[in-house]
Amino acid sequence: MAMVNIRRDVEDKFYRYKMPLLQIKVEGRGNGIKTVVPNMEDIARALNRPPTYSTKYFGCELGAQTSMASERYIVNGAHTADRLRELLDNFIEQFVLCPSCKNPETELVITGKSGHEDIHRDCKACGRQNGVNMRHKLIAYIIKNPPLKKDKGKKGKKGGMTAEANVGGPMVFEKNAEDGSGEDEGSPSGTPAPGDQSVPTTGTDIDAVLGRSDPTLGNPDEAEEISKKLAKVDVNGGDDDDDEDADSPYALLGGWLEENKEASDADVIEKIKEYGLAGKYKVLVEIGHHIFSDEVSKEITKRIPLLQALVTSEKHQKALLGGLERLLALSPNTDSLLAAGTTSKVLMILYQDDLLDEELVKQWGTHVSKKYVDKEKSKKVRKSADAFLKWLDEADDESESE
């Protein structure tokens, strides 16, 4: 992994504070083109900041939507590595470096009461406390998503150093730094650890749930209410049981969804919790099958925030595909739906919103299964996705040729 100085204006090769060189991967094309930063979590760990902060900063500066789902950090549109590295330098200057000593060993501290918060950088090197630009659009996001406090008493995986000693400052290349000594067993750089129910771990922020592109807009009371509902969803729930009887929680949820297709995202999440299914991947089978109608290619767009909050693993993605497969295959209008290219349209929407991994959907398209419907119907649904699968292959060929 290529490493660079956190302060890239410092040319000293013995400068002790290092971070990985930001890498990018441009995916998709046309309106669905997006830039993925695959090593954002490593960079965030080096900076002692949540990876969502720098990603959101990119979006604010570029005027682009951002997505932080399934541990993928995405900025809509095609952006060069040089441009994002330049913006990362600006983020470091504004939200990481101490203005007094130019040292990156700082922590963001939020003080004040709700509506009158202040943020400053607490420098562990010189002891100074310096403010940040409170007019920046990122401020509203930081206040709504404050850095997690570290557990001072918790031991790391490999040694006697406390978790705070290892992640309390930027990445320092000294003894035992490279082997990860003292690495916290939780998640790095303020990212919630799996199973932490204090905040959602899907990467979907409250602005996405409310359909807003700017965290400074909207009703803060409504945002807080929905945030509380999402925060209690255990997105890392255990394995689902196989009970699909008429009285099972899944069947009851499916029946409720069928009768309440217009329910709000918050109400759907509340019902999932009520049936004790928070975090269960088979919930997505019921969502895909029952919350949509034959107009699924139009309806699914408004449900993207809900799906981003619920889809957190490959199992969840497969379950969602299974539910949609049932919807399309068991509809009285199956033939007309498939002939109209509904499958390809739906897959394109989900792919562009980063709810489906490319390799997973390719595998789904080439492996007929009888898990959700009989094989003949399963084959027809996959056949109707040929247009989308062909588009994926052509996009890959173009990327390789470039």
N, C-alpha and C positions, 0 to 999 in steps of 0.2 A: 504494500500500500504506500503510495507516494505521500510523503509528509512535507508540510510547509510550515513556516513560522506563522503563529496566530496573527502577529503584526507583520504583514507581508512587505511593509516598507522597511523592515529591519533585515539586512542582508547577512548578518552574522550567523554562520552555520552552527554555532554553538549556543544560539539563543535557546533557552530552556523550554519555552512554551511552544508546543507544536500541535498541529491539527492535520487531519487527512485533507488532501487536495480535493476540492469539490468536484464530483463527477456528475455527468448528466446522461440521460437516455431519452431521446425524443421518440414518442410512440404515436401511432395513428396518423391520420392525414385529414385534410379538409377542415371542417368545423370541429372534428374530434381530435385534432392534434394536441398533444400535451407533452410537457417536459417533466420527467421523473428524476429525482435526486436520490439515487440508490444508497448513498452513504451519509445521508442526513443525520441519522442517529449517532454515527461515529463522530461526526463534526460537532453535534450538540453536546456529546459527552465531553469532548475536549474543551468546549466553551462553558460548560456547566450551565447550560440553558436548555429548556425543553425544545425538542426538534420542531414543535409546532410554532414556536415564536419566529424562528428564522424563515420558515416556510410562509407563514402569514405575512412577514415583513416583505418577502418577495412579491406577494400578491398586492400588498398596499402600494409598493413602489411602481409595479408594472401595470396596475389597474386590471389585474387578472384574477379570476376565481382560483382558489386553492382547494386541494383535497388532501385529507390526512387520514385515509381509511386503510385498515389492514396493514399497518406499518409501512405504507407507501406514501411518500411525500411528493405531491404533484402540483405543478403550476400550469394552468391551462395556456395553450399556445406554444409556439416553438421559440425557445430562447437559447442563446449560445452559452457555453460554459464560461467564457470570459465575462459576459454580462452578469451572470449570476454570481461569479466570484467577486466582481466589483461591488455588487449589492451586499454580498456577505461581508466584505471589508467595511462597508458603511454601517451595517448592523453591528458589527463588532465595535466600531468607533462609538456608536450611539448608545449601545445597551450592554456592552461587556467591559471595555477598557476603563480603567480609572482615569479621569481627566487630570488628576494631580500627578500621579507617578507613571501613567501609561502601562500599568501592570494589569493583566487580565484576571488576576485572582480576586474577583468580585462576586457578590451575590446580589440579586435584586430583592429589595425589601419594600413591601407595601405598607404604608401607614395611613392613619386617618379613618374616618367613618364613611359608611356607604354614601356615595355621591360627592364625597370630598376627599378622595384618596390622593395620596402622593406616593411616587415611586422614586427610590434612590438606589445608587450602587454602593454597597458596603464593601470597601476594599480591605482585604485581609492582609495586604502587604504594608500599606502606609497608615491604615486606620481611618482614612478620610471617608466621609460620606458625601457623595455628589449626586445631584439630581439628574433626571433625564428630560428630554423634550416632551412635556405632557400634552403637547398639541398633536403629536404624531398619531395617526390612525391606529397604530399597533397598541397604543396605551389601553384603549377600551377592551381589547382582546386579553391583554395581560391581566387587567383587573378582574375580568370575568373568569380567567383561567390562571390563577396565581401559581407560582412555583410551589411544588410540594416541599414541606419541611422534612429535613433528613433525620433519621433515627440515630441519635448520637451513640446509643449503647449497643447497636447491632454490629456484630462481627462480619467481616467480609468472608469470601469463600476460601481464600488461600492464606490467611495469615492473621497476625494479631492486630493489624491496623483496623481502626473502626471504619465503617462505611463513610462517615463524614470526612475522615482524613483523605479518603481516595477521591470522592466525587465533590468535595467542597471547593474545588478550584479547577482551573484548566489542566489539561494533560501536561504533565511535567516529565521529561525524560531523565529520570534518575534511577537509582538502583531499584529493581523489581517493578519498574513502571511498565515495561513491555509485556511481562508475563501476567499482568492484571492483578498483582497482589492487592488484596484489600478491596476487590471489586464488590460492590453491594449486590446482594442477592436480589434486590428489587430491580426496577427498571431504571436505566441511566438518564441523567440530565433532566430529572423532573418528570419523565414520562411515567404514568401510573403503572405499577407492577401488576401482573396478571392476578385477578381476583380482588384487586383493590376496588371497593365499591364506592369510594368517596367521589369519584368522577367517572364519566364514561371513558372506556378505553378503546373505543372504535376510531377515534380521530375525528368524529363528526362533531363540529362545534355547534353551539346553540343557534348561530346565525344561519347555518345550513338547515336546521330543523324548522326555523321560522321562514325559510325561503328568502333570506336577506343576503346580499353580497357584501354589505359593509357593516361591521360590528357596531358602528356608532349610530345606526338607524334602528327604528322599531320601538316596540313597547318594552321597556326594561322589566316591568312587572310580569308580563307574559313570558319573557325570556327566562326569568328566574324560575317561574312555575314549571315550565317544560324542562328546564335544566334539572330541577329536583327530581322529576319523574324519570328522566333518562339516567340520572346518577345512580338510581337504585336498581337498574337492570344489571344483573350478573351476566355480563357478556362472555364470561369464561365458565359457564355452567357445565356440569358434568355430562357424561354420555346419556343420550336419550334411551329410554326403555322402548321395547317393541310393542307396547300395548296400543293397538289401533281399534279397540272395541268401540261400540257406539257410545259408551259412557266414559271413554278415556278423555283426559283433559284436551288432547289434540282434536278429537272429534267435536268436543264442546266448543273449542275455540273456532274450528272450521265453521260450525253452524252459526256461531255469533257473527263471524266475518261475512258469511253469506247474507245475513239479514241486515248487516250494518256496513255496507260497502262504502258509504260516505263518511264513516266515522273519522275523526281527526287522528293524526299520528299519535298524539298524546293519549287519546282514549284507547287506541289499539295497544299501546305499550302497557297501559294500566290493566287492560284485560289479560294480557300475557302474564303479567305479574300475579293477577288474581287467580289464574289457573296454575300457578307455580311452575311456569315454563320459561322463566327468564333465562336467557343464554342458551336454551336448547336449540340445536340446529334444525330439528324436525318442525319447529315453528314455521320455518320458511316454506315448508311444503304446503302448509295450510294458507299462509299468506299468498303464495303464488297461485294456488288453486282457487281460493274463495274470495279474495278481496277485489279481484278484477273481473271484468265481463268480456264479451267478445270485442269490446273496444279497448282491449289491453294495450295496444300500441300507442294509444292516446292517453290512457289513464296512468300508465306506469311512470310518466315523467313527474307527476305531482307526488308520487310516492318514493322518489329517490332518497329524500332525507330519512324517511323511515327505514328503508332498506339499508342505507349506510350505517344506521344505528344498530341494525340487527345482524348484518352479514360481517362476521369477524374471522372466518377461517375458510379453508377449502370445503370442509363439510357443510358449512352454511351455504356456500356458493352452489354446491351440488344439490342440496335440498331445495334451494330456490329454483334451480333448473328443473328439478323433478316436479315441483308444484306447478310451474308454468307448462310443463309437458302434459300434466293431467288436464289443466285448463283447456289447452288447445286440442288435445286428443279426444276428450270426452264431451266437448261442446256439440250441441245438435247441428252446429254450422261448421264442423271441422273442415270439410272439403273446401268451402269458400274461404275460410280463414287461412288455411295453408296455401291455397292458390294465390291469395292476395299478398303473400310474402310476410305475413304477420310475424312469424318466428324470427326471420332475419331482422325485421324492424326492431323487435323487442331486444334481441341480443345486441344489436348495435347501440341502443340506448344504454343498456346495462354496461357494456364494454366501455363506452365513452365516459361514463360516470365512475369508472374504475371499480365496478362491482363484480366483474368477472375477469379472472386472469386469462391471458391469451392461451397459454398451453392447456389450461383446464378446459376451456370451451372447445378447443380443437380436439382434445381427447373425447369429450362428450359427443362431438359431432361424428366421430368415427367408430364409436362403440355403442351399438344398439343394446338396450337393456330392458328387461321385463320387471324392473323393480317398482315402477310407478304405473305403467300401463302395459298391456300385452305387447309382444315384440313387433307385431305387424303395425300397430299404431305408433309405437316408438320409432320405428323405421321411417314412417311417413313424416313425423314431426322433424326428425333430423334431416330428411331429404329436403324439406322446405326451408332449411337453414343454409342450403348450399350457397346462396348468394352472399351471405355474410362470411361464411367460411372461405369462400373464394377471395373475397375482399381482403381478409386477413393474410392469406397466402401472397397475394399481389403486393400488399403493403410490405411484407417481409422481404420479397424479392427486390422491391425498389430500395429498401434500406440497405440491402446487401450490395446492390449495384452502386449505390452512392458511396 
